[in-house]
């Protein structure tokens, strides 16, 4: 057996680099979850309705999705350390801007800037590890980094609830400043500024088309949740998104240096995996946004208790990691994805049965099961999507999948908000019972949508069963 086939422990000279990338991973993981328990308090402080605060989440996620394709090219052109350092500074300064915001529009502006930093932070960090760390130590490096990725989401809900209850919501953003400063100081010592000697011309027209497509589709759905928006503006956004999508599909097949070449989508497994990821994530990505709102707005739960009760969701995800591989080996991707999609959809529907009187232990068990099923779904979908790509398409395919994952999250939250507003307009919002009913019907619709995704996985060839 050659040394390149042996997975060696991480050498001391690379540990500081992995710690640095882990700082970025931790910041992004924390930021994704810490805000969900704080939305009602933020709404109260900014004189907004809690159910209209989804723009704060969507603006960040959508910006991350739009700028992911730019990250690799910038790192190759200007060097991994320069871009990673820029990402840390942008993320930290925009966090300061978020913490100092006095109204919703200011907050959304700085969340967009924060999304730009987030879009560069993780892809460039992973790229640095790939370029610098020897292959035989790469697994050890990724394992160490994934621990930081788990700690962020695990701490996020409780920390967010605690900060809101005992300080102010501004600290959920200001907490990024010391972490970001630590990352900046380590960057100069731990990360060499590796560049590529020859960098292809950036596909600016393709990048613009993709950005218009994603923003048009997500914001079109998001505007449906706001009654003050005229129907023609919603239709215009959706039309712009669809036209840009079609134009990019043509562009991908006709341009030699397209961000994502058309040949990627000729791989049937990759195409099925992308479609499955897009639709399966719509519902499950909306749950960490929708459920904390339901607990606080409809059930009148305190922010800290909301954060505590959401923690089993992350623990379920951690519990699922060791069992994914043996399950896939026993049942195959096709059978497992069909069955787990139906189970996950049923679990989402069952959230519509919860009430303010639901026992603590039952609610915690419910979140644990959802976290486990959700993690099983995500990991199996991601692995299936990328497993058959040839080596020369692996990097491009992974970037496209990352972009789709973030796009699906933004559309999913926009869809959940739209459903919630439709049902509140129908049932009313004058009492907790009416608001609870609106949440329940929104969850029912999201669960059914998730179950329909099984139809995509049924198209997987039976040799993958």
HUCORRA-V610084 format. One record per helix or strand of 3 or more residues. SS is the DSSP state (H for helix, E for strand). FROM is the first residue (numbers start at 0). LEN is the number of residues. Records with the same first field share a line. If there is no record, write none. Layout:
# HUCORRA-V610084
SS = FROM-LEN ; FROM-LEN
This chain:
# HUCORRA-V610084
H = 2-3 ; 11-23 ; 35-10 ; 49-3 ; 53-25 ; 79-20 ; 103-29 ; 134-32 ; 170-4 ; 175-15 ; 203-21 ; 230-24 ; 261-5 ; 267-31 ; 302-51 ; 359-27 ; 390-37 ; 431-21 ; 453-4 ; 461-3
